[in-house]
Amino acid sequence: MEPFEFNELPKVVRMLFEKVESIEQIVLKLKPEPAVKDDLLNLEEAAAFLKISEASLYTKVSRKEIPFSKPGKRLYFSRTELQEWISKARHKTANEIRSQLNKSNAKFNNRFI
Protein backbone atom coordinates (compact mmCIF):
# COMPACT_ATOMS: atom_id res chain seq x y z
CA MET A 1 0.00 0.00 0.00
CA GLU A 2 1.29 3.39 -0.92
CA PRO A 3 1.84 6.13 1.68
CA PHE A 4 -1.08 8.51 2.09
CA GLU A 5 -1.72 11.89 3.62
CA PHE A 6 -3.96 12.71 6.55
CA ASN A 7 -6.73 14.21 4.40
CA GLU A 8 -6.95 10.86 2.53
CA LEU A 9 -7.58 8.93 5.75
CA PRO A 10 -11.38 8.48 5.31
CA LYS A 11 -10.85 7.10 1.81
CA VAL A 12 -8.16 4.68 3.02
CA VAL A 13 -10.29 3.50 5.96
CA ARG A 14 -13.20 2.83 3.58
CA MET A 15 -10.90 0.81 1.27
CA LEU A 16 -9.62 -1.21 4.24
CA PHE A 17 -13.17 -1.82 5.42
CA GLU A 18 -14.18 -3.09 1.97
CA LYS A 19 -11.17 -5.41 1.84
CA VAL A 20 -11.92 -6.80 5.30
CA GLU A 21 -15.52 -7.34 4.26
CA SER A 22 -14.49 -9.23 1.13
CA ILE A 23 -12.09 -11.39 3.15
CA GLU A 24 -14.88 -12.13 5.61
CA GLN A 25 -17.13 -13.30 2.77
CA ILE A 26 -14.39 -15.59 1.47
CA VAL A 27 -13.82 -17.07 4.94
CA LEU A 28 -17.55 -17.67 5.40
CA LYS A 29 -17.64 -19.58 2.12
CA LEU A 30 -14.75 -21.76 3.30
CA LYS A 31 -16.55 -22.71 6.50
CA PRO A 32 -17.52 -26.38 6.42
CA GLU A 33 -21.21 -27.08 6.12
CA PRO A 34 -22.79 -28.34 9.32
CA ALA A 35 -23.01 -32.10 9.48
CA VAL A 36 -26.24 -33.61 8.25
CA LYS A 37 -28.45 -33.98 11.25
CA ASP A 38 -30.07 -37.27 11.95
CA ASP A 39 -33.25 -36.86 9.96
CA LEU A 40 -36.33 -38.83 10.80
CA LEU A 41 -37.81 -40.38 7.70
CA ASN A 42 -41.36 -41.52 7.17
CA LEU A 43 -42.13 -44.80 5.41
CA GLU A 44 -42.09 -43.35 1.90
CA GLU A 45 -38.83 -41.46 2.46
CA ALA A 46 -37.14 -44.48 4.05
CA ALA A 47 -38.19 -46.73 1.16
CA ALA A 48 -36.80 -44.19 -1.32
CA PHE A 49 -33.59 -43.87 0.73
CA LEU A 50 -33.12 -47.66 0.74
CA LYS A 51 -34.27 -47.96 -2.87
CA ILE A 52 -36.83 -50.64 -2.03
CA SER A 53 -40.60 -50.73 -2.32
CA GLU A 54 -42.81 -49.66 0.55
CA ALA A 55 -44.21 -53.20 0.70
CA SER A 56 -40.69 -54.60 1.18
CA LEU A 57 -40.07 -52.07 3.92
CA TYR A 58 -43.32 -53.05 5.67
CA THR A 59 -42.18 -56.69 5.49
CA LYS A 60 -38.82 -55.85 7.07
CA VAL A 61 -40.59 -53.90 9.82
CA SER A 62 -43.04 -56.72 10.56
CA ARG A 63 -40.13 -59.20 10.79
CA LYS A 64 -38.19 -56.68 12.93
CA GLU A 65 -35.26 -56.87 10.50
CA ILE A 66 -34.78 -53.12 10.32
CA PRO A 67 -34.51 -50.42 13.02
CA PHE A 68 -37.66 -48.30 13.31
CA SER A 69 -39.72 -46.29 15.78
CA LYS A 70 -43.48 -46.37 16.10
CA PRO A 71 -44.87 -43.70 18.40
CA GLY A 72 -48.58 -44.23 17.92
CA LYS A 73 -49.65 -45.43 14.51
CA ARG A 74 -46.88 -44.01 12.33
CA LEU A 75 -43.52 -45.53 11.45
CA TYR A 76 -40.34 -43.47 11.56
CA PHE A 77 -36.81 -44.35 10.58
CA SER A 78 -33.54 -42.69 11.56
CA ARG A 79 -31.33 -42.00 8.54
CA THR A 80 -28.21 -42.71 10.64
CA GLU A 81 -29.59 -46.01 11.94
CA LEU A 82 -30.52 -47.09 8.41
CA GLN A 83 -26.99 -46.31 7.20
CA GLU A 84 -25.52 -48.31 10.10
CA TRP A 85 -27.93 -51.18 9.38
CA ILE A 86 -26.77 -51.27 5.76
CA SER A 87 -23.10 -51.18 6.81
CA LYS A 88 -23.52 -54.02 9.29
CA ALA A 89 -25.14 -56.21 6.63
CA ARG A 90 -21.94 -56.24 4.56
CA HIS A 91 -20.85 -59.72 3.47
CA LYS A 92 -17.19 -60.63 3.32
CA THR A 93 -15.58 -61.40 -0.03
CA ALA A 94 -14.22 -64.84 -0.78
CA ASN A 95 -10.67 -63.51 -0.40
CA GLU A 96 -11.46 -62.05 3.03
CA ILE A 97 -12.95 -65.37 4.16
CA ARG A 98 -9.92 -67.31 2.84
CA SER A 99 -7.54 -64.92 4.56
CA GLN A 100 -9.40 -65.22 7.85
CA LEU A 101 -9.48 -69.01 7.50
CA ASN A 102 -5.73 -69.15 6.81
CA LYS A 103 -5.05 -67.05 9.92
CA SER A 104 -7.27 -69.34 12.01
CA ASN A 105 -5.58 -72.44 10.64
CA ALA A 106 -2.14 -70.98 11.35
CA LYS A 107 -3.09 -70.34 14.99
CA PHE A 108 -4.65 -73.80 15.30
CA ASN A 109 -1.60 -75.53 13.80
CA ASN A 110 0.78 -73.61 16.08
CA ARG A 111 -0.97 -75.00 19.15
CA PHE A 112 0.12 -78.57 18.41
CA ILE A 113 3.70 -77.95 17.31
C-alpha positions as CSV (number, residue, x, y, z in Angstrom):
1,M,0.0,0.0,0.0
2,E,1.3,3.4,-0.9
3,P,1.8,6.1,1.7
4,F,-1.1,8.5,2.1
5,E,-1.7,11.9,3.6
6,F,-4.0,12.7,6.5
7,N,-6.7,14.2,4.4
8,E,-7.0,10.9,2.5
9,L,-7.6,8.9,5.7
10,P,-11.4,8.5,5.3
11,K,-10.9,7.1,1.8
12,V,-8.2,4.7,3.0
13,V,-10.3,3.5,6.0
14,R,-13.2,2.8,3.6
15,M,-10.9,0.8,1.3
16,L,-9.6,-1.2,4.2
17,F,-13.2,-1.8,5.4
18,E,-14.2,-3.1,2.0
19,K,-11.2,-5.4,1.8
20,V,-11.9,-6.8,5.3
21,E,-15.5,-7.3,4.3
22,S,-14.5,-9.2,1.1
23,I,-12.1,-11.4,3.2
24,E,-14.9,-12.1,5.6
25,Q,-17.1,-13.3,2.8
26,I,-14.4,-15.6,1.5
27,V,-13.8,-17.1,4.9
28,L,-17.6,-17.7,5.4
29,K,-17.6,-19.6,2.1
30,L,-14.7,-21.8,3.3
31,K,-16.6,-22.7,6.5
32,P,-17.5,-26.4,6.4
33,E,-21.2,-27.1,6.1
34,P,-22.8,-28.3,9.3
35,A,-23.0,-32.1,9.5
36,V,-26.2,-33.6,8.3
37,K,-28.4,-34.0,11.2
38,D,-30.1,-37.3,12.0
39,D,-33.2,-36.9,10.0
40,L,-36.3,-38.8,10.8
41,L,-37.8,-40.4,7.7
42,N,-41.4,-41.5,7.2
43,L,-42.1,-44.8,5.4
44,E,-42.1,-43.4,1.9
45,E,-38.8,-41.5,2.5
46,A,-37.1,-44.5,4.0
47,A,-38.2,-46.7,1.2
48,A,-36.8,-44.2,-1.3
49,F,-33.6,-43.9,0.7
50,L,-33.1,-47.7,0.7
51,K,-34.3,-48.0,-2.9
52,I,-36.8,-50.6,-2.0
53,S,-40.6,-50.7,-2.3
54,E,-42.8,-49.7,0.6
55,A,-44.2,-53.2,0.7
56,S,-40.7,-54.6,1.2
57,L,-40.1,-52.1,3.9
58,Y,-43.3,-53.1,5.7
59,T,-42.2,-56.7,5.5
60,K,-38.8,-55.9,7.1
61,V,-40.6,-53.9,9.8
62,S,-43.0,-56.7,10.6
63,R,-40.1,-59.2,10.8
64,K,-38.2,-56.7,12.9
65,E,-35.3,-56.9,10.5
66,I,-34.8,-53.1,10.3
67,P,-34.5,-50.4,13.0
68,F,-37.7,-48.3,13.3
69,S,-39.7,-46.3,15.8
70,K,-43.5,-46.4,16.1
71,P,-44.9,-43.7,18.4
72,G,-48.6,-44.2,17.9
73,K,-49.7,-45.4,14.5
74,R,-46.9,-44.0,12.3
75,L,-43.5,-45.5,11.5
76,Y,-40.3,-43.5,11.6
77,F,-36.8,-44.4,10.6
78,S,-33.5,-42.7,11.6
79,R,-31.3,-42.0,8.5
80,T,-28.2,-42.7,10.6
81,E,-29.6,-46.0,11.9
82,L,-30.5,-47.1,8.4
83,Q,-27.0,-46.3,7.2
84,E,-25.5,-48.3,10.1
85,W,-27.9,-51.2,9.4
86,I,-26.8,-51.3,5.8
87,S,-23.1,-51.2,6.8
88,K,-23.5,-54.0,9.3
89,A,-25.1,-56.2,6.6
90,R,-21.9,-56.2,4.6
91,H,-20.9,-59.7,3.5
92,K,-17.2,-60.6,3.3
93,T,-15.6,-61.4,0.0
94,A,-14.2,-64.8,-0.8
95,N,-10.7,-63.5,-0.4
96,E,-11.5,-62.1,3.0
97,I,-12.9,-65.4,4.2
98,R,-9.9,-67.3,2.8
99,S,-7.5,-64.9,4.6
100,Q,-9.4,-65.2,7.8
101,L,-9.5,-69.0,7.5
102,N,-5.7,-69.1,6.8
103,K,-5.0,-67.1,9.9
104,S,-7.3,-69.3,12.0
105,N,-5.6,-72.4,10.6
106,A,-2.1,-71.0,11.4
107,K,-3.1,-70.3,15.0
108,F,-4.6,-73.8,15.3
109,N,-1.6,-75.5,13.8
110,N,0.8,-73.6,16.1
111,R,-1.0,-75.0,19.2
112,F,0.1,-78.6,18.4
113,I,3.7,-77.9,17.3
